[in-house]
Amino acid sequence: MLENDFSFINDEFHASRVSPRQLDLLLENGWRHFGAYFFRYNLGFYENEIRLVQPLRVRLSEFSVSKSQRRILKRNNDLQIVARPIKITAETEVLFQRHKQRFKNSAPDSIYDFLDENAADTPCEALEICVYDGKKLLAASFFDVADASVSGIYAIFAPEEAARSLGIFTMLLEIDFAVKSGRNFYYSGYAYAGKSFYDYKKRFRALERFDWQQNWENFKDDE
């Protein structure tokens, strides 16, 4: 339920370049971006309801892997992992088209709905983690690298490999990158208050959420 003095936020701007420190500040204040398009909003529609939007991040100094996440890591220890600057290939685009079939409503048209054509450095440094079974691409995730943080942008995986939990797997790989490179926070994007398709983002230890009043607080589930 929203408080009576709750104000509506719906902001946007375009920027072809932001510095790592600027990106940290934007993330700290609830901003996200797809390519050069930056946005933030605190209310959204989900299944015909108006929901509070919850920007989420993991405080890496307090993070630990849960028992279920350890099982996911073990389940996928036969796969090959490559981290590199983002480079969208024909193989990536084919996997995106297959992955988007998971969505019943509002399926994206193109991977470029989320990434700039020069995504490796527009509007900031960004990397991809690609997961292979031999030569077959099973999953790819894309994330920004700021001064003090790493921020997930989007992830795709082969639908027939759903049992591997590759979405969670690539998030854990991004967190591992962030920890090993000395970052403080991992931003996992937006979720909704209440149950939704995005609840997988809420299943990480040391999770915080933005209260839209310039504060980050320890996450407590809504249900």
C-alpha positions in Angstrom: 0.0 0.0 0.0 1.3 3.5 -0.9 1.4 6.2 1.7 -0.7 9.3 1.2 2.3 11.6 0.7 4.0 9.3 -1.7 5.0 11.2 -4.8 5.2 9.8 -8.4 8.7 9.7 -10.0 9.1 9.2 -13.7 12.4 10.7 -15.0 14.5 10.2 -18.1 17.4 11.6 -20.1 19.8 10.6 -22.8 23.6 10.5 -22.4 26.0 8.9 -24.8 28.8 9.0 -22.2 28.9 8.9 -18.4 32.0 8.4 -16.2 32.3 5.5 -13.8 31.8 7.8 -10.9 28.7 9.4 -12.5 27.3 5.9 -13.1 27.8 5.1 -9.4 25.8 8.2 -8.4 23.0 7.4 -10.9 22.7 3.9 -9.6 22.7 5.1 -6.0 19.6 7.2 -6.8 17.5 4.6 -8.5 18.5 5.1 -12.1 18.8 2.4 -14.8 19.7 2.6 -18.4 19.3 0.8 -21.7 22.0 2.1 -24.0 22.1 5.9 -23.9 18.5 6.0 -22.5 18.5 6.6 -18.7 15.3 6.3 -16.7 13.9 5.8 -13.2 10.3 5.4 -12.1 8.8 4.3 -8.7 5.5 3.0 -9.9 4.7 0.5 -12.6 1.9 -1.7 -13.9 2.1 -5.5 -13.3 -0.8 -7.8 -14.0 -3.2 -4.9 -14.0 -2.0 -3.6 -10.7 -0.1 -0.5 -9.8 3.0 -1.7 -8.0 5.9 0.0 -6.1 9.1 -0.4 -8.0 12.1 -1.5 -5.9 15.6 -0.9 -7.1 17.8 -3.6 -5.6 21.5 -4.0 -4.9 23.7 -6.5 -3.0 26.2 -5.1 -0.4 29.2 -7.2 -1.4 31.1 -7.0 1.9 28.2 -8.9 3.6 27.3 -11.2 0.7 27.6 -15.0 1.0 26.3 -17.7 -1.3 23.2 -19.6 -0.1 22.9 -23.4 -0.1 20.6 -23.3 -3.2 23.0 -21.0 -5.0 25.9 -23.4 -4.2 23.9 -26.2 -5.9 23.4 -24.0 -9.0 27.2 -23.4 -9.2 27.9 -27.1 -8.8 25.2 -28.0 -11.4 27.0 -25.8 -13.9 30.7 -26.5 -13.2 30.9 -28.5 -16.5 30.4 -25.3 -18.5 33.0 -22.9 -19.9 32.9 -19.2 -18.9 34.2 -16.3 -20.9 34.2 -12.7 -19.7 35.0 -9.9 -22.2 33.8 -6.6 -23.6 30.3 -6.8 -25.0 30.3 -7.9 -28.7 26.9 -8.8 -30.1 27.3 -11.7 -32.6 24.8 -13.5 -34.8 25.0 -16.3 -32.2 24.0 -13.9 -29.5 21.1 -12.6 -31.5 19.8 -16.1 -32.2 19.9 -16.9 -28.5 18.1 -13.7 -27.7 15.2 -14.6 -30.1 14.9 -18.0 -28.5 15.1 -16.6 -25.0 12.4 -14.0 -25.5 9.8 -16.8 -26.2 9.7 -17.2 -22.4 7.7 -14.0 -22.1 3.9 -14.2 -22.4 3.4 -10.5 -22.5 5.5 -7.5 -23.7 8.3 -9.6 -25.2 11.2 -7.4 -26.4 11.8 -7.0 -30.1 15.6 -6.9 -30.2 18.6 -7.2 -28.0 19.2 -3.5 -28.9 16.2 -2.6 -26.8 18.7 -3.0 -24.0 22.1 -2.4 -25.4 23.7 0.2 -27.6 25.3 -1.0 -30.9 28.6 0.0 -29.3 27.6 -1.5 -25.9 31.2 -2.2 -24.8 31.8 1.5 -24.1 28.5 3.3 -24.7 27.5 5.0 -22.4 30.1 3.4 -20.1 32.3 0.4 -19.9 30.3 -2.8 -20.1 31.2 -6.5 -20.2 29.5 -9.8 -21.1 29.8 -13.2 -19.5 29.2 -15.9 -22.0 28.5 -19.5 -20.9 29.3 -22.4 -23.3 28.7 -26.1 -23.4 31.6 -27.0 -25.7 31.1 -24.6 -28.6 27.4 -24.0 -28.0 26.4 -20.7 -26.4 23.9 -21.5 -23.5 23.7 -18.1 -21.8 25.0 -14.5 -21.9 24.7 -11.7 -19.4 25.6 -8.1 -19.8 26.7 -5.7 -17.1 28.1 -2.2 -16.5 31.4 -1.6 -14.6 31.5 1.6 -12.5 34.0 2.8 -9.9 32.4 1.2 -6.8 29.8 -1.0 -8.4 28.7 -3.5 -11.1 25.2 -3.3 -12.5 23.5 -6.1 -14.4 21.8 -4.9 -17.6 20.2 -8.0 -19.1 20.7 -11.8 -19.4 19.6 -14.5 -21.9 19.8 -18.2 -21.9 18.7 -21.3 -23.8 15.1 -22.1 -22.8 15.7 -25.9 -23.0 18.4 -25.5 -20.3 16.0 -23.9 -17.7 16.8 -26.7 -15.2 20.4 -25.2 -14.9 19.0 -21.9 -13.5 21.4 -20.0 -15.9 19.9 -16.6 -15.0 20.9 -17.0 -11.4 24.2 -18.6 -12.4 25.2 -15.6 -14.5 24.2 -13.2 -11.7 26.5 -15.1 -9.4 29.2 -14.9 -11.9 28.7 -11.1 -12.1 28.8 -10.9 -8.3 32.0 -12.9 -8.3 33.5 -10.5 -10.8 32.4 -7.5 -8.7 33.9 -9.0 -5.5 37.2 -10.0 -7.1 37.6 -6.5 -8.7 37.0 -4.8 -5.4 33.6 -3.3 -6.0 31.2 -2.5 -3.1 27.8 -3.1 -4.7 26.1 -5.3 -7.3 23.0 -3.7 -8.7 20.5 -6.3 -9.9 17.9 -3.9 -11.4 14.2 -3.4 -10.6 11.7 -5.7 -8.9 8.1 -5.0 -7.8 6.7 -5.0 -4.3 4.7 -8.2 -3.9 5.0 -11.3 -5.9 6.1 -11.0 -9.5 8.2 -12.5 -12.3 11.2 -10.6 -10.9 11.3 -12.2 -7.5 14.4 -14.2 -8.4 16.3 -10.9 -7.8 15.1 -11.0 -4.2 16.8 -14.3 -3.4 20.3 -13.0 -2.6 21.9 -12.4 0.8 22.9 -8.9 1.9 20.2 -7.4 -0.3 19.2 -3.8 -0.1 16.4 -1.7 -1.7 16.0 1.9 -2.5 13.2 3.7 -0.6 12.9 6.6 -3.2 13.8 9.1 -0.5 17.6 8.8 -1.0 18.0 5.9 1.3 19.0 2.2 0.9 17.6 -0.1 3.5 17.9 -3.8 4.2 15.5 -5.8 2.1 12.5 -7.4 3.8 10.2 -9.5 1.6 6.7 -8.1 1.1 4.9 -11.4 1.5 
